[in-house]
Amino acid sequence: MQREGLDTRMSKIAIVTDSNSGITQAEGARRGIHVLPMPFMIDEVTYYEDIDLTQEQFYEKLKSGANIATSQPSPDSVTSLWDKLYRI
């Protein structure tokens, strides 16, 4: 498999980051980077950055005075991704 000039067939290295890095899901997919989405709690509803909440939507909610809290990817989401990548 070729991805931007890199031969990933025999690669034993995976790049993983969270969406706080500024790398979108689409850009990560193009570059072979696995991006864990950051969870946001907005008015007690959980959203995941770049999955079910765009940056534009986030800033609209921020401007409207919504109650916003951030978190980090759950340990389960991190280990699930690692397990998936380990099997590749």
N, C-alpha and C positions, 0 to 999 in steps of 0.2 A: 504494500500500500504506500503510495507516495502522497505526501502532504507538504506543500510548499518546499519541495526540493529535499525533504528528509525521508529516508527509507525507514518506516516504522515497523516493518515486519519482524525484525529481530531485536527491537529495542526492549530493554528491561528497565527503562526509566520512564516514569510518568510525571508530568508536571500537574500539580494540583494547587489551586488557590481558592479563595472565596471571592464573592462578587464585590467585596469592599476594595479589592485591588483595582477596580475600575474596568476590568475586562468583562465584556458582556458575554452572554451565553453564545451568541453567534460568532463573535470574534474568537472565543475559546475553541469553538468547534473548528473554525478555519485553521487555527494554529496548533491544534492538537493539545490544548490545555483544558483540563477538567476544572470547571468552575462550580463550586458549591454556592448555592444562593443564600444570601444573608436573610434571616427572618426579621420582619418588622411587625410590631404590634401597633395597629392604628385603631384607636377607639375600641380596644379589646378584641380586634379581629387580626389574625395572623396572616401576613402576606409574605411572599418570597420574592426578593429583588430579581427583576428581569424574568420571572416566571409568571407570576400573576399580578405584578405591580411594575409599571414602567417608571422611569425617572420622572417623566412629566406628571404622572399620576401622583407620585410621592410628593413632588413640590406643590401640586395643587392642594393636596390634603394639608401640607405644612402651612401654606398660606391661609387656608380656611380655619386654622386654629385647632386642628384635630390633635388629640392626645396621642403622641408618637413615642414609642420606646423601641430600642434596637436590642438585638441579641446576637448570638453567634450560632453558626451551624451546630446542631446537636451532635453529641458524641456518636450517636447511632448513625446519623447521616454520614459522618466522616468515616467511621469504620466500615459502613456498608459500601461506600465508594472504594475504599482501600481493598476490601475483599473482592469486589468486582474487578478492579485493576490487577490484583494479584493473579487472578485466574486467566487473564488474557495472555 
